[in-house]
Amino acid sequence: MGLSLWLVPSSSQATTLSSLQQHLSSLPGPRTSAPFEPHVTLLSGVGQQADDADSVWDKLQGSIKVTRKHDNVVDFACPIVDAVTRGMYFQCVLLQLDIPESLLRLNRDLAKAFDKPQSPPYFPHASLLYGDMTLDQAESHIAQLRESGWVSNGANAHASACSVGGPQVAKEDRLTHLQLVSIELWDTNGPVQDWKRLRSAQIDSLYA
């Protein structure tokens, strides 16, 4: 897959997402990938090898210089729409996100800078599992997320605590949105366990 730009949530939310990943991976079903850092892909395929990191990071900063003329950004707050599956290995079980116009604008500017036509259109999400699952298997995992209230949804949003077959989760720890606070460049070549972080910066410092 080459190099990928990721948006990374706050440390507390990353811990919650990692707990969700760990639990879902332990449920009966097909083998899933190795654990991965919680993230929302901003744009993939922005380079081929780690040697491209400097030029990729320069293009990112150049795009942000253009974008920040319109946007005063400290971070990106993205409401969670629902837990869904897209029926693909890398979009097996995920949290679909609603994103602010400022983030959509950054994605579009980066797509132009890296000559990456957006087809299909940008689909912002945070994956919880990578794996080869049938739709029924993925929906079974998603049903547990909804019923237990890990993701605030409908009537479950008002329960005082919830559980997914493990420790109870306090209402204040439940996920209603993701607060994306940094941008990272990753080498996503090869199997998941071999992925490596190449660059990282807080969003507020990039937009300063």
Summary of the structure (lengths in Angstrom):
residues: 208
radius of gyration: 17.2
end to end distance: 30.7
largest distance: 49.7
contacts: 634
relative contact order: 0.24
helix: 37%
strand: 30%
